[in-house]
């Protein structure tokens, strides 16, 4: 049976945004636009079926689900690297 993996570019964008708690800083790290990071995170949230960030004007924070997922994703990416 084939694995059903989330979009890996979206996972990378989420992990960077989660570490920095900033789409702008994640965009700079990944050499893409802020909008690209935002779209990738939204894609991942849709794929997972839950919000990973709380978005407010000039404020971004991880949800409880986002913090838990970030810990797992970071550990996996660390092992892969």
N, C-alpha and C positions, 0 to 999 in steps of 0.2 A: 504494500500500500504506500502510495506516495505521500510525503509530508506536505502539509498545507502551511507554508511559511508566510509570514506577513511581508509586505513589500520591503526589501532590505534597504533601499535608499531612504524610505520613510523611517525605518528603525534607526539608521545612522543620524538622520536629522533630529529625531526625537531625543536620542541619547545626548547629542551635543547640546541641544536646547535645554534639556533637563539638567545637565551638568552646569551650564552657565545661567540657567533660569532666564534665558534671553534668546529670542529668535534672531536678533541682530548680531549678537556675538557668535551664535551658531552659524549664521550665514557667512560671517567673516572667516570662521575656522574652516568651513566646507567650501569656500570660494563660490558661493551661490548668493542669490538675492534673499532678502528677508521674506519676500512673498513666496519664494520657492520652499523655504523651511516651513512657513506657515501652512502651505498647501500639503506638504508631505506629512506634517504632524496631523492635519485634519484627515488625510487619507488613512493614516494609521489608526486614529481614533474611530473612524468609521469601520475599519476592518476589525478592530477589537470589539467595538460596540460600547465603548465607554469614554468619557472625557479623561484626558491625561493632564490637562492644564486648566486652570481657571484664568480666564482672560478678562481683564478690566482695563479701562483707559490708563495707559502708562504703567500697568502693573501686570505681571505674569507670575503665577505660582503653580506648583504641582498639586494635583489632587492626591488623595490617599492612594488611589489606584495608580496614579502617575509615579509616585514615590516608590511603590512596590515594583512596578514594571521597570523603572529606571535601574533599580538595584539588580534585577535579573539580567536586563539587557547589558548593563555595564560589565557584569561578571562574564557573560558570554563573549562579549567583544574583547575583553582583556584576555580570555583564554585563547581566542582565535588569533590575537596578535602575538 
